Amino acid sequence: ALAKGDAKAVETRELNLFAAILAIFAPNAWI
């Protein structure tokens, strides 16, 4: 695969992980 494509995939994966973590912790933060 192209290096550029791989970097993009990794970036997207990290963003998805970050979003998932926020989804888990955000509700607790609001309380």
mmCIF file of the N, C-alpha and C atoms, coordinates in Angstrom:
data_MODEL
# 
_entry.id   MODEL 
# 
loop_
_atom_site.group_PDB 
_atom_site.id 
_atom_site.type_symbol 
_atom_site.label_atom_id 
_atom_site.label_alt_id 
_atom_site.label_comp_id 
_atom_site.label_asym_id 
_atom_site.label_entity_id 
_atom_site.label_seq_id 
_atom_site.pdbx_PDB_ins_code 
_atom_site.Cartn_x 
_atom_site.Cartn_y 
_atom_site.Cartn_z 
_atom_site.occupancy 
_atom_site.B_iso_or_equiv 
_atom_site.pdbx_formal_charge 
_atom_site.auth_seq_id 
_atom_site.auth_comp_id 
_atom_site.auth_asym_id 
_atom_site.auth_atom_id 
_atom_site.pdbx_PDB_model_num 
ATOM 1  N N  . ALA A 1 1  ? 0.848   -1.207 0.000  1.00 0.00 ? 1  ALA A N  1 
ATOM 2  C CA . ALA A 1 1  ? 0.000   0.000  0.000  1.00 0.00 ? 1  ALA A CA 1 
ATOM 3  C C  . ALA A 1 1  ? 0.874   1.245  0.000  1.00 0.00 ? 1  ALA A C  1 
ATOM 4  N N  . LEU A 1 2  ? 0.286   2.348  -0.406 1.00 0.00 ? 2  LEU A N  1 
ATOM 5  C CA . LEU A 1 2  ? 1.031   3.602  -0.418 1.00 0.00 ? 2  LEU A CA 1 
ATOM 6  C C  . LEU A 1 2  ? 1.253   4.084  1.009  1.00 0.00 ? 2  LEU A C  1 
ATOM 7  N N  . ALA A 1 3  ? 2.425   4.635  1.247  1.00 0.00 ? 3  ALA A N  1 
ATOM 8  C CA . ALA A 1 3  ? 2.753   5.118  2.589  1.00 0.00 ? 3  ALA A CA 1 
ATOM 9  C C  . ALA A 1 3  ? 1.752   6.178  3.025  1.00 0.00 ? 3  ALA A C  1 
ATOM 10 N N  . LYS A 1 4  ? 1.373   7.038  2.077  1.00 0.00 ? 4  LYS A N  1 
ATOM 11 C CA . LYS A 1 4  ? 0.430   8.105  2.382  1.00 0.00 ? 4  LYS A CA 1 
ATOM 12 C C  . LYS A 1 4  ? -0.914  7.512  2.825  1.00 0.00 ? 4  LYS A C  1 
ATOM 13 N N  . GLY A 1 5  ? -1.339  6.475  2.119  1.00 0.00 ? 5  GLY A N  1 
ATOM 14 C CA . GLY A 1 5  ? -2.595  5.815  2.458  1.00 0.00 ? 5  GLY A CA 1 
ATOM 15 C C  . GLY A 1 5  ? -2.522  5.161  3.833  1.00 0.00 ? 5  GLY A C  1 
ATOM 16 N N  . ASP A 1 6  ? -1.379  4.541  4.120  1.00 0.00 ? 6  ASP A N  1 
ATOM 17 C CA . ASP A 1 6  ? -1.212  3.886  5.415  1.00 0.00 ? 6  ASP A CA 1 
ATOM 18 C C  . ASP A 1 6  ? -1.253  4.904  6.542  1.00 0.00 ? 6  ASP A C  1 
ATOM 19 N N  . ALA A 1 7  ? -0.592  6.038  6.337  1.00 0.00 ? 7  ALA A N  1 
ATOM 20 C CA . ALA A 1 7  ? -0.574  7.079  7.363  1.00 0.00 ? 7  ALA A CA 1 
ATOM 21 C C  . ALA A 1 7  ? -1.986  7.581  7.622  1.00 0.00 ? 7  ALA A C  1 
ATOM 22 N N  . LYS A 1 8  ? -2.752  7.726  6.537  1.00 0.00 ? 8  LYS A N  1 
ATOM 23 C CA . LYS A 1 8  ? -4.120  8.198  6.665  1.00 0.00 ? 8  LYS A CA 1 
ATOM 24 C C  . LYS A 1 8  ? -4.963  7.188  7.447  1.00 0.00 ? 8  LYS A C  1 
ATOM 25 N N  . ALA A 1 9  ? -4.757  5.914  7.161  1.00 0.00 ? 9  ALA A N  1 
ATOM 26 C CA . ALA A 1 9  ? -5.504  4.859  7.844  1.00 0.00 ? 9  ALA A CA 1 
ATOM 27 C C  . ALA A 1 9  ? -5.182  4.854  9.335  1.00 0.00 ? 9  ALA A C  1 
ATOM 28 N N  . VAL A 1 10 ? -3.912  5.012  9.663  1.00 0.00 ? 10 VAL A N  1 
ATOM 29 C CA . VAL A 1 10 ? -3.495  5.038  11.066 1.00 0.00 ? 10 VAL A CA 1 
ATOM 30 C C  . VAL A 1 10 ? -4.098  6.254  11.758 1.00 0.00 ? 10 VAL A C  1 
ATOM 31 N N  . GLU A 1 11 ? -4.076  7.400  11.066 1.00 0.00 ? 11 GLU A N  1 
ATOM 32 C CA . GLU A 1 11 ? -4.623  8.629  11.635 1.00 0.00 ? 11 GLU A CA 1 
ATOM 33 C C  . GLU A 1 11 ? -6.111  8.456  11.920 1.00 0.00 ? 11 GLU A C  1 
ATOM 34 N N  . THR A 1 12 ? -6.818  7.857  10.968 1.00 0.00 ? 12 THR A N  1 
ATOM 35 C CA . THR A 1 12 ? -8.256  7.642  11.131 1.00 0.00 ? 12 THR A CA 1 
ATOM 36 C C  . THR A 1 12 ? -8.515  6.695  12.296 1.00 0.00 ? 12 THR A C  1 
ATOM 37 N N  . ARG A 1 13 ? -7.693  5.653  12.390 1.00 0.00 ? 13 ARG A N  1 
ATOM 38 C CA . ARG A 1 13 ? -7.859  4.677  13.471 1.00 0.00 ? 13 ARG A CA 1 
ATOM 39 C C  . ARG A 1 13 ? -7.659  5.348  14.825 1.00 0.00 ? 13 ARG A C  1 
ATOM 40 N N  . GLU A 1 14 ? -6.648  6.217  14.924 1.00 0.00 ? 14 GLU A N  1 
ATOM 41 C CA . GLU A 1 14 ? -6.382  6.915  16.173 1.00 0.00 ? 14 GLU A CA 1 
ATOM 42 C C  . GLU A 1 14 ? -7.527  7.853  16.527 1.00 0.00 ? 14 GLU A C  1 
ATOM 43 N N  . LEU A 1 15 ? -8.086  8.524  15.501 1.00 0.00 ? 15 LEU A N  1 
ATOM 44 C CA . LEU A 1 15 ? -9.216  9.421  15.742 1.00 0.00 ? 15 LEU A CA 1 
ATOM 45 C C  . LEU A 1 15 ? -10.428 8.625  16.226 1.00 0.00 ? 15 LEU A C  1 
ATOM 46 N N  . ASN A 1 16 ? -10.643 7.456  15.629 1.00 0.00 ? 16 ASN A N  1 
ATOM 47 C CA . ASN A 1 16 ? -11.761 6.607  16.048 1.00 0.00 ? 16 ASN A CA 1 
ATOM 48 C C  . ASN A 1 16 ? -11.574 6.148  17.489 1.00 0.00 ? 16 ASN A C  1 
ATOM 49 N N  . LEU A 1 17 ? -10.345 5.806  17.848 1.00 0.00 ? 17 LEU A N  1 
ATOM 50 C CA . LEU A 1 17 ? -10.047 5.375  19.210 1.00 0.00 ? 17 LEU A CA 1 
ATOM 51 C C  . LEU A 1 17 ? -10.293 6.526  20.182 1.00 0.00 ? 17 LEU A C  1 
ATOM 52 N N  . PHE A 1 18 ? -9.835  7.718  19.806 1.00 0.00 ? 18 PHE A N  1 
ATOM 53 C CA . PHE A 1 18 ? -10.028 8.911  20.633 1.00 0.00 ? 18 PHE A CA 1 
ATOM 54 C C  . PHE A 1 18 ? -11.514 9.189  20.825 1.00 0.00 ? 18 PHE A C  1 
ATOM 55 N N  . ALA A 1 19 ? -12.288 9.063  19.736 1.00 0.00 ? 19 ALA A N  1 
ATOM 56 C CA . ALA A 1 19 ? -13.730 9.284  19.799 1.00 0.00 ? 19 ALA A CA 1 
ATOM 57 C C  . ALA A 1 19 ? -14.386 8.262  20.718 1.00 0.00 ? 19 ALA A C  1 
ATOM 58 N N  . ALA A 1 20 ? -13.927 7.022  20.642 1.00 0.00 ? 20 ALA A N  1 
ATOM 59 C CA . ALA A 1 20 ? -14.487 5.965  21.489 1.00 0.00 ? 20 ALA A CA 1 
ATOM 60 C C  . ALA A 1 20 ? -14.191 6.250  22.963 1.00 0.00 ? 20 ALA A C  1 
ATOM 61 N N  . ILE A 1 21 ? -12.977 6.705  23.254 1.00 0.00 ? 21 ILE A N  1 
ATOM 62 C CA . ILE A 1 21 ? -12.599 7.037  24.630 1.00 0.00 ? 21 ILE A CA 1 
ATOM 63 C C  . ILE A 1 21 ? -13.457 8.198  25.134 1.00 0.00 ? 21 ILE A C  1 
ATOM 64 N N  . LEU A 1 22 ? -13.646 9.207  24.287 1.00 0.00 ? 22 LEU A N  1 
ATOM 65 C CA . LEU A 1 22 ? -14.493 10.336 24.666 1.00 0.00 ? 22 LEU A CA 1 
ATOM 66 C C  . LEU A 1 22 ? -15.918 9.881  24.947 1.00 0.00 ? 22 LEU A C  1 
ATOM 67 N N  . ALA A 1 23 ? -16.412 8.991  24.116 1.00 0.00 ? 23 ALA A N  1 
ATOM 68 C CA . ALA A 1 23 ? -17.777 8.492  24.267 1.00 0.00 ? 23 ALA A CA 1 
ATOM 69 C C  . ALA A 1 23 ? -17.940 7.779  25.611 1.00 0.00 ? 23 ALA A C  1 
ATOM 70 N N  . ILE A 1 24 ? -16.869 7.140  26.065 1.00 0.00 ? 24 ILE A N  1 
ATOM 71 C CA . ILE A 1 24 ? -16.917 6.408  27.332 1.00 0.00 ? 24 ILE A CA 1 
ATOM 72 C C  . ILE A 1 24 ? -16.798 7.361  28.519 1.00 0.00 ? 24 ILE A C  1 
ATOM 73 N N  . PHE A 1 25 ? -15.862 8.308  28.451 1.00 0.00 ? 25 PHE A N  1 
ATOM 74 C CA . PHE A 1 25 ? -15.587 9.168  29.592 1.00 0.00 ? 25 PHE A CA 1 
ATOM 75 C C  . PHE A 1 25 ? -16.419 10.445 29.647 1.00 0.00 ? 25 PHE A C  1 
ATOM 76 N N  . ALA A 1 26 ? -16.857 10.944 28.500 1.00 0.00 ? 26 ALA A N  1 
ATOM 77 C CA . ALA A 1 26 ? -17.606 12.198 28.457 1.00 0.00 ? 26 ALA A CA 1 
ATOM 78 C C  . ALA A 1 26 ? -18.853 12.178 29.349 1.00 0.00 ? 26 ALA A C  1 
ATOM 79 N N  . PRO A 1 27 ? -19.679 11.127 29.309 1.00 0.00 ? 27 PRO A N  1 
ATOM 80 C CA . PRO A 1 27 ? -20.882 11.101 30.156 1.00 0.00 ? 27 PRO A CA 1 
ATOM 81 C C  . PRO A 1 27 ? -20.546 11.257 31.635 1.00 0.00 ? 27 PRO A C  1 
ATOM 82 N N  . ASN A 1 28 ? -19.443 10.670 32.066 1.00 0.00 ? 28 ASN A N  1 
ATOM 83 C CA . ASN A 1 28 ? -19.039 10.791 33.467 1.00 0.00 ? 28 ASN A CA 1 
ATOM 84 C C  . ASN A 1 28 ? -18.590 12.210 33.791 1.00 0.00 ? 28 ASN A C  1 
ATOM 85 N N  . ALA A 1 29 ? -17.981 12.861 32.803 1.00 0.00 ? 29 ALA A N  1 
ATOM 86 C CA . ALA A 1 29 ? -17.482 14.214 33.009 1.00 0.00 ? 29 ALA A CA 1 
ATOM 87 C C  . ALA A 1 29 ? -18.627 15.202 33.195 1.00 0.00 ? 29 ALA A C  1 
ATOM 88 N N  . TRP A 1 30 ? -19.771 14.915 32.562 1.00 0.00 ? 30 TRP A N  1 
ATOM 89 C CA . TRP A 1 30 ? -20.909 15.835 32.651 1.00 0.00 ? 30 TRP A CA 1 
ATOM 90 C C  . TRP A 1 30 ? -21.578 15.772 34.018 1.00 0.00 ? 30 TRP A C  1 
ATOM 91 N N  . ILE A 1 31 ? -21.383 14.671 34.726 1.00 0.00 ? 31 ILE A N  1 
ATOM 92 C CA . ILE A 1 31 ? -22.036 14.534 36.033 1.00 0.00 ? 31 ILE A CA 1 
ATOM 93 C C  . ILE A 1 31 ? -21.237 15.284 37.108 1.00 0.00 ? 31 ILE A C  1 
# 
